[in-house]
Amino acid sequence: MKKNFVFSNEQYNPYLYLTSGGYEATTPSHQYGPLGRSGYMLHYISNGKGTFISDNITYHMKKGDFMYIEPKKL
């Protein structure tokens, strides 16, 4: 699995603090969780498709979709 992180915090914003950023090429069987994250996360699907489950709702994700994850939410 290839992971690359990109981070540049050139400007300070008191309302938004970016802690990390990057991209990951996952395998077709990739899974994460159920586990809550420590911060807010925004994911963009640049290629492929998958399933995202939150609050017992299943979302079928595909290229071009975004998903937003709140802290500590499974």
N, CA, C, O and CB atoms as a CASP TS submission, in Angstrom:
PFRMAT TS
TARGET T0000
AUTHOR 0000-0000-0000
METHOD Language model
MODEL 1
PARENT N/A
ATOM      1  N   MET     1       0.849  -1.172   0.000  1.00  0.00           N
ATOM      2  CA  MET     1       0.000   0.000   0.000  1.00  0.00           C
ATOM      3  C   MET     1       0.898   1.241   0.000  1.00  0.00           C
ATOM      4  O   MET     1       1.797   1.362   0.832  1.00  0.00           O
ATOM      5  CB  MET     1      -0.968  -0.005   1.227  1.00  0.00           C
ATOM      6  N   LYS     2       0.653   2.142  -0.921  1.00  0.00           N
ATOM      7  CA  LYS     2       1.459   3.355  -1.028  1.00  0.00           C
ATOM      8  C   LYS     2       0.737   4.501  -0.328  1.00  0.00           C
ATOM      9  O   LYS     2      -0.430   4.768  -0.615  1.00  0.00           O
ATOM     10  CB  LYS     2       1.740   3.708  -2.515  1.00  0.00           C
ATOM     11  N   LYS     3       1.432   5.183   0.596  1.00  0.00           N
ATOM     12  CA  LYS     3       0.892   6.358   1.278  1.00  0.00           C
ATOM     13  C   LYS     3       1.862   7.509   1.093  1.00  0.00           C
ATOM     14  O   LYS     3       3.072   7.342   1.249  1.00  0.00           O
ATOM     15  CB  LYS     3       0.646   6.075   2.792  1.00  0.00           C
ATOM     16  N   ASN     4       1.339   8.656   0.764  1.00  0.00           N
ATOM     17  CA  ASN     4       2.154   9.857   0.660  1.00  0.00           C
ATOM     18  C   ASN     4       1.411  10.983   1.354  1.00  0.00           C
ATOM     19  O   ASN     4       0.225  11.203   1.105  1.00  0.00           O
ATOM     20  CB  ASN     4       2.465  10.215  -0.829  1.00  0.00           C
ATOM     21  N   PHE     5       2.105  11.688   2.216  1.00  0.00           N
ATOM     22  CA  PHE     5       1.499  12.792   2.934  1.00  0.00           C
ATOM     23  C   PHE     5       2.112  14.105   2.482  1.00  0.00           C
ATOM     24  O   PHE     5       3.326  14.221   2.314  1.00  0.00           O
ATOM     25  CB  PHE     5       1.665  12.613   4.445  1.00  0.00           C
ATOM     26  N   VAL     6       1.262  15.071   2.292  1.00  0.00           N
ATOM     27  CA  VAL     6       1.681  16.391   1.851  1.00  0.00           C
ATOM     28  C   VAL     6       1.156  17.382   2.877  1.00  0.00           C
ATOM     29  O   VAL     6      -0.023  17.339   3.230  1.00  0.00           O
ATOM     30  CB  VAL     6       1.160  16.721   0.399  1.00  0.00           C
ATOM     31  N   PHE     7       2.006  18.266   3.356  1.00  0.00           N
ATOM     32  CA  PHE     7       1.559  19.216   4.374  1.00  0.00           C
ATOM     33  C   PHE     7       2.280  20.541   4.190  1.00  0.00           C
ATOM     34  O   PHE     7       3.502  20.582   4.050  1.00  0.00           O
ATOM     35  CB  PHE     7       1.802  18.660   5.796  1.00  0.00           C
ATOM     36  N   SER     8       1.529  21.596   4.193  1.00  0.00           N
ATOM     37  CA  SER     8       2.086  22.941   4.119  1.00  0.00           C
ATOM     38  C   SER     8       1.170  23.864   4.907  1.00  0.00           C
ATOM     39  O   SER     8       0.036  24.109   4.494  1.00  0.00           O
ATOM     40  CB  SER     8       2.241  23.422   2.635  1.00  0.00           C
ATOM     41  N   ASN     9       1.637  24.370   6.017  1.00  0.00           N
ATOM     42  CA  ASN     9       0.827  25.241   6.863  1.00  0.00           C
ATOM     43  C   ASN     9       1.428  26.647   6.816  1.00  0.00           C
ATOM     44  O   ASN     9       1.999  27.126   7.795  1.00  0.00           O
ATOM     45  CB  ASN     9       0.759  24.702   8.336  1.00  0.00           C
ATOM     46  N   GLU    10       1.289  27.292   5.664  1.00  0.00           N
ATOM     47  CA  GLU    10       1.904  28.598   5.460  1.00  0.00           C
ATOM     48  C   GLU    10       1.103  29.752   6.056  1.00  0.00           C
ATOM     49  O   GLU    10       1.649  30.822   6.328  1.00  0.00           O
ATOM     50  CB  GLU    10       2.095  28.833   3.999  1.00  0.00           C
ATOM     51  N   GLN    11      -0.202  29.526   6.258  1.00  0.00           N
ATOM     52  CA  GLN    11      -1.037  30.583   6.815  1.00  0.00           C
ATOM     53  C   GLN    11      -1.795  30.049   8.019  1.00  0.00           C
ATOM     54  O   GLN    11      -2.262  28.911   8.005  1.00  0.00           O
ATOM     55  CB  GLN    11      -2.015  31.133   5.755  1.00  0.00           C
ATOM     56  N   TYR    12      -1.918  30.855   9.049  1.00  0.00           N
ATOM     57  CA  TYR    12      -2.645  30.462  10.248  1.00  0.00           C
ATOM     58  C   TYR    12      -4.095  30.915  10.138  1.00  0.00           C
ATOM     59  O   TYR    12      -4.366  32.057   9.766  1.00  0.00           O
ATOM     60  CB  TYR    12      -1.983  31.054  11.512  1.00  0.00           C
ATOM     61  N   ASN    13      -5.012  30.036  10.455  1.00  0.00           N
ATOM     62  CA  ASN    13      -6.437  30.349  10.475  1.00  0.00           C
ATOM     63  C   ASN    13      -6.979  29.865  11.818  1.00  0.00           C
ATOM     64  O   ASN    13      -6.911  28.667  12.092  1.00  0.00           O
ATOM     65  CB  ASN    13      -7.204  29.680   9.259  1.00  0.00           C
ATOM     66  N   PRO    14      -7.517  30.751  12.670  1.00  0.00           N
ATOM     67  CA  PRO    14      -7.990  30.321  13.989  1.00  0.00           C
ATOM     68  C   PRO    14      -9.222  29.409  13.933  1.00  0.00           C
ATOM     69  O   PRO    14      -9.571  28.801  14.945  1.00  0.00           O
ATOM     70  CB  PRO    14      -8.307  31.532  14.825  1.00  0.00           C
ATOM     71  N   TYR    15      -9.884  29.298  12.788  1.00  0.00           N
ATOM     72  CA  TYR    15     -11.101  28.491  12.668  1.00  0.00           C
ATOM     73  C   TYR    15     -10.860  27.145  12.000  1.00  0.00           C
ATOM     74  O   TYR    15     -11.704  26.252  12.076  1.00  0.00           O
ATOM     75  CB  TYR    15     -12.142  29.252  11.893  1.00  0.00           C
ATOM     76  N   LEU    16      -9.724  26.997  11.354  1.00  0.00           N
ATOM     77  CA  LEU    16      -9.418  25.758  10.640  1.00  0.00           C
ATOM     78  C   LEU    16      -7.938  25.453  10.821  1.00  0.00           C
ATOM     79  O   LEU    16      -7.074  26.264  10.488  1.00  0.00           O
ATOM     80  CB  LEU    16      -9.786  25.866   9.124  1.00  0.00           C
ATOM     81  N   TYR    17      -7.667  24.271  11.353  1.00  0.00           N
ATOM     82  CA  TYR    17      -6.276  23.879  11.564  1.00  0.00           C
ATOM     83  C   TYR    17      -6.039  22.557  10.865  1.00  0.00           C
ATOM     84  O   TYR    17      -6.592  21.532  11.263  1.00  0.00           O
ATOM     85  CB  TYR    17      -5.936  23.776  13.079  1.00  0.00           C
ATOM     86  N   LEU    18      -5.229  22.573   9.840  1.00  0.00           N
ATOM     87  CA  LEU    18      -4.907  21.378   9.081  1.00  0.00           C
ATOM     88  C   LEU    18      -3.769  20.646   9.772  1.00  0.00           C
ATOM     89  O   LEU    18      -2.689  21.206   9.962  1.00  0.00           O
ATOM     90  CB  LEU    18      -4.534  21.728   7.621  1.00  0.00           C
ATOM     91  N   THR    19      -4.011  19.385  10.152  1.00  0.00           N
ATOM     92  CA  THR    19      -2.968  18.615  10.825  1.00  0.00           C
ATOM     93  C   THR    19      -2.239  17.691   9.871  1.00  0.00           C
ATOM     94  O   THR    19      -1.076  17.368  10.109  1.00  0.00           O
ATOM     95  CB  THR    19      -3.560  17.812  11.956  1.00  0.00           C
ATOM     96  N   SER    20      -2.882  17.256   8.801  1.00  0.00           N
ATOM     97  CA  SER    20      -2.204  16.419   7.815  1.00  0.00           C
ATOM     98  C   SER    20      -2.993  16.407   6.526  1.00  0.00           C
ATOM     99  O   SER    20      -4.161  16.794   6.494  1.00  0.00           O
ATOM    100  CB  SER    20      -2.014  14.987   8.341  1.00  0.00           C
ATOM    101  N   GLY    21      -2.361  15.969   5.485  1.00  0.00           N
ATOM    102  CA  GLY    21      -3.009  15.830   4.188  1.00  0.00           C
ATOM    103  C   GLY    21      -2.189  14.872   3.359  1.00  0.00           C
ATOM    104  O   GLY    21      -0.996  14.698   3.607  1.00  0.00           O
ATOM    105  N   GLY    22      -2.802  14.259   2.396  1.00  0.00           N
ATOM    106  CA  GLY    22      -2.048  13.337   1.571  1.00  0.00           C
ATOM    107  C   GLY    22      -2.954  12.482   0.712  1.00  0.00           C
ATOM    108  O   GLY    22      -4.128  12.791   0.507  1.00  0.00           O
ATOM    109  N   TYR    23      -2.378  11.396   0.214  1.00  0.00           N
ATOM    110  CA  TYR    23      -3.170  10.477  -0.593  1.00  0.00           C
ATOM    111  C   TYR    23      -2.698   9.062  -0.318  1.00  0.00           C
ATOM    112  O   TYR    23      -1.577   8.842   0.140  1.00  0.00           O
ATOM    113  CB  TYR    23      -3.062  10.815  -2.106  1.00  0.00           C
ATOM    114  N   GLU    24      -3.570   8.106  -0.603  1.00  0.00           N
ATOM    115  CA  GLU    24      -3.267   6.715  -0.346  1.00  0.00           C
ATOM    116  C   GLU    24      -3.848   5.854  -1.452  1.00  0.00           C
ATOM    117  O   GLU    24      -5.028   5.974  -1.783  1.00  0.00           O
ATOM    118  CB  GLU    24      -3.806   6.282   1.023  1.00  0.00           C
ATOM    119  N   ALA    25      -3.036   4.998  -2.017  1.00  0.00           N
ATOM    120  CA  ALA    25      -3.491   4.028  -3.008  1.00  0.00           C
ATOM    121  C   ALA    25      -3.789   2.736  -2.248  1.00  0.00           C
ATOM    122  O   ALA    25      -2.865   2.032  -1.841  1.00  0.00           O
ATOM    123  CB  ALA    25      -2.414   3.802  -4.155  1.00  0.00           C
ATOM    124  N   THR    26      -5.047   2.426  -2.058  1.00  0.00           N
ATOM    125  CA  THR    26      -5.425   1.268  -1.252  1.00  0.00           C
ATOM    126  C   THR    26      -5.640   0.032  -2.117  1.00  0.00           C
ATOM    127  O   THR    26      -5.826   0.128  -3.330  1.00  0.00           O
ATOM    128  CB  THR    26      -6.687   1.569  -0.452  1.00  0.00           C
ATOM    129  N   THR    27      -5.612  -1.118  -1.476  1.00  0.00           N
ATOM    130  CA  THR    27      -5.884  -2.378  -2.151  1.00  0.00           C
ATOM    131  C   THR    27      -7.390  -2.552  -2.298  1.00  0.00           C
ATOM    132  O   THR    27      -8.143  -1.915  -1.561  1.00  0.00           O
ATOM    133  CB  THR    27      -5.264  -3.570  -1.378  1.00  0.00           C
ATOM    134  N   PRO    28      -7.857  -3.387  -3.220  1.00  0.00           N
ATOM    135  CA  PRO    28      -9.296  -3.587  -3.403  1.00  0.00           C
ATOM    136  C   PRO    28     -10.030  -4.059  -2.147  1.00  0.00           C
ATOM    137  O   PRO    28     -11.226  -3.799  -2.016  1.00  0.00           O
ATOM    138  CB  PRO    28      -9.519  -4.577  -4.496  1.00  0.00           C
ATOM    139  N   SER    29      -9.361  -4.734  -1.230  1.00  0.00           N
ATOM    140  CA  SER    29     -10.029  -5.235  -0.021  1.00  0.00           C
ATOM    141  C   SER    29      -9.788  -4.348   1.196  1.00  0.00           C
ATOM    142  O   SER    29     -10.019  -4.788   2.322  1.00  0.00           O
ATOM    143  CB  SER    29      -9.558  -6.642   0.284  1.00  0.00           C
ATOM    144  N   HIS    30      -9.333  -3.115   1.003  1.00  0.00           N
ATOM    145  CA  HIS    30      -8.994  -2.215   2.110  1.00  0.00           C
ATOM    146  C   HIS    30     -10.197  -1.957   3.016  1.00  0.00           C
ATOM    147  O   HIS    30     -11.301  -1.700   2.537  1.00  0.00           O
ATOM    148  CB  HIS    30      -8.460  -0.887   1.567  1.00  0.00           C
ATOM    149  N   GLN    31      -9.971  -2.029   4.331  1.00  0.00           N
ATOM    150  CA  GLN    31     -10.995  -1.697   5.325  1.00  0.00           C
ATOM    151  C   GLN    31     -10.354  -0.912   6.453  1.00  0.00           C
ATOM    152  O   GLN    31      -9.161  -1.053   6.722  1.00  0.00           O
ATOM    153  CB  GLN    31     -11.687  -2.978   5.873  1.00  0.00           C
ATOM    154  N   TYR    32     -11.153  -0.085   7.110  1.00  0.00           N
ATOM    155  CA  TYR    32     -10.698   0.636   8.298  1.00  0.00           C
ATOM    156  C   TYR    32     -11.845   0.686   9.284  1.00  0.00           C
ATOM    157  O   TYR    32     -12.944   1.121   8.940  1.00  0.00           O
ATOM    158  CB  TYR    32     -10.199   2.075   7.944  1.00  0.00           C
ATOM    159  N   GLY    33     -11.602   0.246  10.496  1.00  0.00           N
ATOM    160  CA  GLY    33     -12.621   0.359  11.535  1.00  0.00           C
ATOM    161  C   GLY    33     -13.451  -0.884  11.717  1.00  0.00           C
ATOM    162  O   GLY    33     -13.137  -1.938  11.164  1.00  0.00           O
ATOM    163  N   PRO    34     -14.504  -0.768  12.486  1.00  0.00           N
ATOM    164  CA  PRO    34     -15.031   0.509  13.001  1.00  0.00           C
ATOM    165  C   PRO    34     -14.144   1.093  14.094  1.00  0.00           C
ATOM    166  O   PRO    34     -13.806   0.418  15.066  1.00  0.00           O
ATOM    167  CB  PRO    34     -16.448   0.316  13.543  1.00  0.00           C
ATOM    168  N   LEU    35     -13.783   2.331  13.921  1.00  0.00           N
ATOM    169  CA  LEU    35     -12.922   3.038  14.855  1.00  0.00           C
ATOM    170  C   LEU    35     -13.118   4.530  14.650  1.00  0.00           C
ATOM    171  O   LEU    35     -13.110   5.009  13.516  1.00  0.00           O
ATOM    172  CB  LEU    35     -11.431   2.636  14.667  1.00  0.00           C
ATOM    173  N   GLY    36     -13.293   5.264  15.733  1.00  0.00           N
ATOM    174  CA  GLY    36     -13.446   6.710  15.641  1.00  0.00           C
ATOM    175  C   GLY    36     -12.106   7.386  15.379  1.00  0.00           C
ATOM    176  O   GLY    36     -11.074   6.930  15.872  1.00  0.00           O
ATOM    177  N   ARG    37     -12.115   8.442  14.628  1.00  0.00           N
ATOM    178  CA  ARG    37     -10.904   9.219  14.316  1.00  0.00           C
ATOM    179  C   ARG    37     -10.747  10.337  15.343  1.00  0.00           C
ATOM    180  O   ARG    37     -11.703  10.689  16.034  1.00  0.00           O
ATOM    181  CB  ARG    37     -10.968   9.810  12.867  1.00  0.00           C
ATOM    182  N   SER    38      -9.552  10.887  15.439  1.00  0.00           N
ATOM    183  CA  SER    38      -9.286  11.931  16.432  1.00  0.00           C
ATOM    184  C   SER    38      -9.718  13.316  15.963  1.00  0.00           C
ATOM    185  O   SER    38      -9.901  14.213  16.786  1.00  0.00           O
ATOM    186  CB  SER    38      -7.814  11.952  16.771  1.00  0.00           C
ATOM    187  N   GLY    39      -9.882  13.505  14.666  1.00  0.00           N
ATOM    188  CA  GLY    39     -10.258  14.820  14.148  1.00  0.00           C
ATOM    189  C   GLY    39     -11.198  14.696  12.976  1.00  0.00           C
ATOM    190  O   GLY    39     -11.566  13.591  12.576  1.00  0.00           O
ATOM    191  N   TYR    40     -11.585  15.826  12.427  1.00  0.00           N
ATOM    192  CA  TYR    40     -12.441  15.843  11.241  1.00  0.00           C
ATOM    193  C   TYR    40     -11.633  15.359  10.040  1.00  0.00           C
ATOM    194  O   TYR    40     -10.445  15.657   9.921  1.00  0.00           O
ATOM    195  CB  TYR    40     -13.019  17.272  10.984  1.00  0.00           C
ATOM    196  N   MET    41     -12.284  14.616   9.157  1.00  0.00           N
ATOM    197  CA  MET    41     -11.600  14.112   7.965  1.00  0.00           C
ATOM    198  C   MET    41     -12.469  14.345   6.737  1.00  0.00           C
ATOM    199  O   MET    41     -13.688  14.177   6.776  1.00  0.00           O
ATOM    200  CB  MET    41     -11.265  12.606   8.115  1.00  0.00           C
ATOM    201  N   LEU    42     -11.829  14.729   5.667  1.00  0.00           N
ATOM    202  CA  LEU    42     -12.496  14.893   4.379  1.00  0.00           C
ATOM    203  C   LEU    42     -11.748  14.014   3.385  1.00  0.00           C
ATOM    204  O   LEU    42     -10.550  14.192   3.161  1.00  0.00           O
ATOM    205  CB  LEU    42     -12.524  16.409   3.915  1.00  0.00           C
ATOM    206  N   HIS    43     -12.465  13.067   2.794  1.00  0.00           N
ATOM    207  CA  HIS    43     -11.868  12.150   1.821  1.00  0.00           C
ATOM    208  C   HIS    43     -12.460  12.428   0.444  1.00  0.00           C
ATOM    209  O   HIS    43     -13.654  12.696   0.308  1.00  0.00           O
ATOM    210  CB  HIS    43     -12.103  10.664   2.233  1.00  0.00           C
ATOM    211  N   TYR    44     -11.616  12.359  -0.563  1.00  0.00           N
ATOM    212  CA  TYR    44     -12.030  12.490  -1.948  1.00  0.00           C
ATOM    213  C   TYR    44     -11.650  11.199  -2.668  1.00  0.00           C
ATOM    214  O   TYR    44     -10.511  10.743  -2.565  1.00  0.00           O
ATOM    215  CB  TYR    44     -11.374  13.743  -2.628  1.00  0.00           C
ATOM    216  N   ILE    45     -12.587  10.614  -3.390  1.00  0.00           N
ATOM    217  CA  ILE    45     -12.328   9.395  -4.141  1.00  0.00           C
ATOM    218  C   ILE    45     -11.857   9.806  -5.534  1.00  0.00           C
ATOM    219  O   ILE    45     -12.645  10.292  -6.345  1.00  0.00           O
ATOM    220  CB  ILE    45     -13.605   8.477  -4.212  1.00  0.00           C
ATOM    221  N   SER    46     -10.565   9.608  -5.806  1.00  0.00           N
ATOM    222  CA  SER    46     -10.010  10.028  -7.094  1.00  0.00           C
ATOM    223  C   SER    46     -10.070   8.923  -8.139  1.00  0.00           C
ATOM    224  O   SER    46      -9.959   9.180  -9.338  1.00  0.00           O
ATOM    225  CB  SER    46      -8.578  10.481  -6.917  1.00  0.00           C
ATOM    226  N   ASN    47     -10.247   7.680  -7.668  1.00  0.00           N
ATOM    227  CA  ASN    47     -10.295   6.568  -8.605  1.00  0.00           C
ATOM    228  C   ASN    47     -10.922   5.365  -7.904  1.00  0.00           C
ATOM    229  O   ASN    47     -10.715   5.168  -6.706  1.00  0.00           O
ATOM    230  CB  ASN    47      -8.871   6.224  -9.144  1.00  0.00           C
ATOM    231  N   GLY    48     -11.668   4.580  -8.624  1.00  0.00           N
ATOM    232  CA  GLY    48     -12.251   3.364  -8.064  1.00  0.00           C
ATOM    233  C   GLY    48     -13.602   3.596  -7.416  1.00  0.00           C
ATOM    234  O   GLY    48     -14.285   4.580  -7.699  1.00  0.00           O
ATOM    235  N   LYS    49     -13.975   2.673  -6.542  1.00  0.00           N
ATOM    236  CA  LYS    49     -15.261   2.754  -5.858  1.00  0.00           C
ATOM    237  C   LYS    49     -15.167   1.988  -4.554  1.00  0.00           C
ATOM    238  O   LYS    49     -14.220   1.232  -4.338  1.00  0.00           O
ATOM    239  CB  LYS    49     -16.408   2.199  -6.743  1.00  0.00           C
ATOM    240  N   GLY    50     -16.148   2.182  -3.685  1.00  0.00           N
ATOM    241  CA  GLY    50     -16.151   1.491  -2.408  1.00  0.00           C
ATOM    242  C   GLY    50     -17.413   1.778  -1.633  1.00  0.00           C
ATOM    243  O   GLY    50     -18.338   2.419  -2.130  1.00  0.00           O
ATOM    244  N   THR    51     -17.436   1.294  -0.409  1.00  0.00           N
ATOM    245  CA  THR    51     -18.592   1.441   0.471  1.00  0.00           C
ATOM    246  C   THR    51     -18.157   2.137   1.744  1.00  0.00           C
ATOM    247  O   THR    51     -17.130   1.787   2.325  1.00  0.00           O
ATOM    248  CB  THR    51     -19.235   0.066   0.788  1.00  0.00           C
ATOM    249  N   PHE    52     -18.929   3.119   2.184  1.00  0.00           N
ATOM    250  CA  PHE    52     -18.700   3.842   3.431  1.00  0.00           C
ATOM    251  C   PHE    52     -19.938   3.657   4.286  1.00  0.00           C
ATOM    252  O   PHE    52     -21.050   3.945   3.843  1.00  0.00           O
ATOM    253  CB  PHE    52     -18.396   5.367   3.180  1.00  0.00           C
ATOM    254  N   ILE    53     -19.755   3.176   5.516  1.00  0.00           N
ATOM    255  CA  ILE    53     -20.885   2.929   6.415  1.00  0.00           C
ATOM    256  C   ILE    53     -20.723   3.796   7.650  1.00  0.00           C
ATOM    257  O   ILE    53     -19.675   3.769   8.295  1.00  0.00           O
ATOM    258  CB  ILE    53     -20.982   1.423   6.806  1.00  0.00           C
ATOM    259  N   SER    54     -21.764   4.577   7.990  1.00  0.00           N
ATOM    260  CA  SER    54     -21.777   5.423   9.171  1.00  0.00           C
ATOM    261  C   SER    54     -23.214   5.529   9.672  1.00  0.00           C
ATOM    262  O   SER    54     -24.140   5.723   8.885  1.00  0.00           O
ATOM    263  CB  SER    54     -21.181   6.831   8.864  1.00  0.00           C
ATOM    264  N   ASP    55     -23.393   5.403  10.986  1.00  0.00           N
ATOM    265  CA  ASP    55     -24.736   5.451  11.596  1.00  0.00           C
ATOM    266  C   ASP    55     -25.686   4.453  10.944  1.00  0.00           C
ATOM    267  O   ASP    55     -26.861   4.756  10.734  1.00  0.00           O
ATOM    268  CB  ASP    55     -25.322   6.865  11.489  1.00  0.00           C
ATOM    269  N   ASN    56     -25.179   3.265  10.623  1.00  0.00           N
ATOM    270  CA  ASN    56     -25.959   2.191   9.991  1.00  0.00           C
ATOM    271  C   ASN    56     -26.529   2.574   8.625  1.00  0.00           C
ATOM    272  O   ASN    56     -27.497   1.969   8.165  1.00  0.00           O
ATOM    273  CB  ASN    56     -27.090   1.785  10.900  1.00  0.00           C
ATOM    274  N   ILE    57     -25.936   3.571   7.981  1.00  0.00           N
ATOM    275  CA  ILE    57     -26.321   3.957   6.626  1.00  0.00           C
ATOM    276  C   ILE    57     -25.160   3.615   5.707  1.00  0.00           C
ATOM    277  O   ILE    57     -24.016   3.967   5.994  1.00  0.00           O
ATOM    278  CB  ILE    57     -26.690   5.486   6.539  1.00  0.00           C
ATOM    279  N   THR    58     -25.442   2.933   4.606  1.00  0.00           N
ATOM    280  CA  THR    58     -24.421   2.532   3.647  1.00  0.00           C
ATOM    281  C   THR    58     -24.409   3.503   2.473  1.00  0.00           C
ATOM    282  O   THR    58     -25.442   3.762   1.856  1.00  0.00           O
ATOM    283  CB  THR    58     -24.665   1.087   3.157  1.00  0.00           C
ATOM    284  N   TYR    59     -23.241   4.031   2.177  1.00  0.00           N
ATOM    285  CA  TYR    59     -23.041   4.942   1.048  1.00  0.00           C
ATOM    286  C   TYR    59     -22.168   4.236   0.023  1.00  0.00           C
ATOM    287  O   TYR    59     -21.099   3.730   0.367  1.00  0.00           O
ATOM    288  CB  TYR    59     -22.390   6.295   1.508  1.00  0.00           C
ATOM    289  N   HIS    60     -22.596   4.194  -1.207  1.00  0.00           N
ATOM    290  CA  HIS    60     -21.811   3.602  -2.286  1.00  0.00           C
ATOM    291  C   HIS    60     -21.030   4.722  -2.949  1.00  0.00           C
ATOM    292  O   HIS    60     -21.599   5.574  -3.632  1.00  0.00           O
ATOM    293  CB  HIS    60     -22.722   2.848  -3.323  1.00  0.00           C
ATOM    294  N   MET    61     -19.721   4.711  -2.740  1.00  0.00           N
ATOM    295  CA  MET    61     -18.850   5.792  -3.186  1.00  0.00           C
ATOM    296  C   MET    61     -18.208   5.425  -4.516  1.00  0.00           C
ATOM    297  O   MET    61     -17.971   4.254  -4.811  1.00  0.00           O
ATOM    298  CB  MET    61     -17.770   6.095  -2.130  1.00  0.00           C
ATOM    299  N   LYS    62     -17.928   6.464  -5.318  1.00  0.00           N
ATOM    300  CA  LYS    62     -17.283   6.256  -6.612  1.00  0.00           C
ATOM    301  C   LYS    62     -16.371   7.448  -6.907  1.00  0.00           C
ATOM    302  O   LYS    62     -16.355   8.439  -6.176  1.00  0.00           O
ATOM    303  CB  LYS    62     -18.346   6.071  -7.748  1.00  0.00           C
ATOM    304  N   LYS    63     -15.630   7.325  -7.971  1.00  0.00           N
ATOM    305  CA  LYS    63     -14.722   8.393  -8.393  1.00  0.00           C
ATOM    306  C   LYS    63     -15.457   9.731  -8.429  1.00  0.00           C
ATOM    307  O   LYS    63     -16.546   9.831  -8.994  1.00  0.00           O
ATOM    308  CB  LYS    63     -14.114   8.077  -9.778  1.00  0.00           C
ATOM    309  N   GLY    64     -14.857  10.759  -7.825  1.00  0.00           N
ATOM    310  CA  GLY    64     -15.440  12.099  -7.815  1.00  0.00           C
ATOM    311  C   GLY    64     -16.247  12.414  -6.560  1.00  0.00           C
ATOM    312  O   GLY    64     -16.639  13.564  -6.361  1.00  0.00           O
ATOM    313  N   ASP    65     -16.506  11.420  -5.707  1.00  0.00           N
ATOM    314  CA  ASP    65     -17.276  11.635  -4.478  1.00  0.00           C
ATOM    315  C   ASP    65     -16.378  12.088  -3.331  1.00  0.00           C
ATOM    316  O   ASP    65     -15.184  11.789  -3.301  1.00  0.00           O
ATOM    317  CB  ASP    65     -18.019  10.353  -4.084  1.00  0.00           C
ATOM    318  N   PHE    66     -16.976  12.815  -2.387  1.00  0.00           N
ATOM    319  CA  PHE    66     -16.333  13.203  -1.130  1.00  0.00           C
ATOM    320  C   PHE    66     -17.063  12.529   0.016  1.00  0.00           C
ATOM    321  O   PHE    66     -18.257  12.249  -0.088  1.00  0.00           O
ATOM    322  CB  PHE    66     -16.325  14.752  -0.948  1.00  0.00           C
ATOM    323  N   MET    67     -16.357  12.266   1.109  1.00  0.00           N
ATOM    324  CA  MET    67     -17.016  11.863   2.348  1.00  0.00           C
ATOM    325  C   MET    67     -16.390  12.642   3.490  1.00  0.00           C
ATOM    326  O   MET    67     -15.187  12.904   3.501  1.00  0.00           O
ATOM    327  CB  MET    67     -16.898  10.322   2.587  1.00  0.00           C
ATOM    328  N   TYR    68     -17.218  13.003   4.437  1.00  0.00           N
ATOM    329  CA  TYR    68     -16.831  13.820   5.587  1.00  0.00           C
ATOM    330  C   TYR    68     -17.035  12.966   6.834  1.00  0.00           C
ATOM    331  O   TYR    68     -18.101  12.382   7.029  1.00  0.00           O
ATOM    332  CB  TYR    68     -17.665  15.163   5.661  1.00  0.00           C
ATOM    333  N   ILE    69     -16.016  12.900   7.667  1.00  0.00           N
ATOM    334  CA  ILE    69     -16.082  12.092   8.887  1.00  0.00           C
ATOM    335  C   ILE    69     -15.838  12.999  10.094  1.00  0.00           C
ATOM    336  O   ILE    69     -14.855  13.740  10.133  1.00  0.00           O
ATOM    337  CB  ILE    69     -15.037  10.923   8.846  1.00  0.00           C
ATOM    338  N   GLU    70     -16.734  12.936  11.075  1.00  0.00           N
ATOM    339  CA  GLU    70     -16.607  13.713  12.293  1.00  0.00           C
ATOM    340  C   GLU    70     -15.745  12.978  13.317  1.00  0.00           C
ATOM    341  O   GLU    70     -15.646  11.752  13.265  1.00  0.00           O
ATOM    342  CB  GLU    70     -17.985  14.016  12.876  1.00  0.00           C
ATOM    343  N   PRO    71     -15.119  13.704  14.248  1.00  0.00           N
ATOM    344  CA  PRO    71     -14.286  13.059  15.257  1.00  0.00           C
ATOM    345  C   PRO    71     -15.089  12.064  16.112  1.00  0.00           C
ATOM    346  O   PRO    71     -16.250  12.301  16.445  1.00  0.00           O
ATOM    347  CB  PRO    71     -13.643  14.116  16.152  1.00  0.00           C
ATOM    348  N   LYS    72     -14.443  10.958  16.450  1.00  0.00           N
ATOM    349  CA  LYS    72     -14.988   9.921  17.332  1.00  0.00           C
ATOM    350  C   LYS    72     -16.223   9.231  16.798  1.00  0.00           C
ATOM    351  O   LYS    72     -16.840   8.455  17.527  1.00  0.00           O
ATOM    352  CB  LYS    72     -15.307  10.511  18.650  1.00  0.00           C
ATOM    353  N   LYS    73     -16.614   9.476  15.558  1.00  0.00           N
ATOM    354  CA  LYS    73     -17.782   8.843  14.968  1.00  0.00           C
ATOM    355  C   LYS    73     -17.334   7.584  14.230  1.00  0.00           C
ATOM    356  O   LYS    73     -16.343   7.601  13.499  1.00  0.00           O
ATOM    357  CB  LYS    73     -18.527   9.821  14.011  1.00  0.00           C
ATOM    358  N   LEU    74     -18.070   6.499  14.428  1.00  0.00           N
ATOM    359  CA  LEU    74     -17.709   5.231  13.785  1.00  0.00           C
ATOM    360  C   LEU    74     -18.148   5.240  12.334  1.00  0.00           C
ATOM    361  O   LEU    74     -17.936   4.260  11.619  1.00  0.00           O
ATOM    362  CB  LEU    74     -18.341   4.037  14.527  1.00  0.00           C
TER
END
